[in-house]
Amino acid sequence: MSLDVSPAFALPDDAARACLVGRVWRPDLDGPSVVVLRDGALFDISAAAPTMRDLIEADDPAGLARSAAGEALGPLGPILANTPPAGRDQARPWLLAPVDLQAIKAAGVTFAVSLVERVIEEQARGDPARAAAVRAEVTRLIGSDLAALRPGSEAAQALREMLIARGASSQYLEVGIGPDAEIFTKAQPMSAVGHLADIGIHPMSRWNNPEPEIVIAVTSAGRIAGASLGNDVNLRDVEGRSALLLGKAKDNTASAAIGPFIRLFDAHFGPAELARATVTLEVRGPDGFTLTGTSEMARISRSPEELVAQTIGPSHQYPDGFVLYLGTMFAPIEDRDAPGMGFTHKPGDIVTIGCDRLGRLSNRVVPCPEAEPWRFGTAALMRNLARRGLI
């Protein structure tokens, strides 16, 4: 199966008015450049913002991106067509993940509605009547709308105590409806892969899945400057063995995908639009298997602003800012092979994560050792920018 490399596939529905910024590898400079999309073409604005970190840290990132003088790199189409690793012309530019020096963080269990429903299902042990009884008790405690449950509230604490009394104590329950969010390091700065790149599954895993999410770009002062799409690739069997294996389950070669671009906040796109966003997922397998799902930001239990406040503050600073995966309410359970075995990836799967205001992020699944190795890190970037006279 092939990836869709067309600009129409990658871009938001209202791309003409969106301020879209990203990064491109320039073989002629042996390094990456910050770019902005203008009228279907990419312009290198590295003279004004040598790194994406510098652009996001500007007082008005969208204003700077729109006004900065730029070097024309040509239409987006040929650069996208040259981005998939297979058959790439190493002498021509290709698209990268739209982040560089920022820390790459992620939030987990941010949709209490899906967490509580899974606990109810577990308590019912397959009996719909038992599920109805547990749900009735939940409704008595917090009302009929599980999506209205606020983590850390008195109602959430009462629900937590009731579920624990029923034998449903869980580390996920604690972060799902307790006062403290799960915030973890997803990957190292500079290690994310972008749109049309291969994403990696560690060969040790036999049960894994995509996690379609919105990723926000946050300044060192804790201000949200824009948003992108992300795939928080997850090894369910590894994390399921122990919460202490979260790093091994999450941080592997090509296991963090972000892109295609960061859409900067401006008069046309901001927190209100983010709060109404719907994220879609499609997995197309070489075996003919198809999986779809959606995740609605309106149902998130902790707002992006609350998650940012729990990530950065007087006790935890990020001088280069950070990007934050906001979590997903989608958990694939559809059987792919044998009944009862659930979903897991196969090499060659095409995973597409979409949002009408952010575009589409599409990647091919490969074992980690077959993904492009990560060799260009922070030190290489600094040396490259110095040679170009940008720092």
Summary of the structure (lengths in Angstrom):
residues: 391
radius of gyration: 21.1
end to end distance: 42.3
largest distance: 69.5
contacts: 1324
relative contact order: 0.18
helix: 30%
strand: 28%
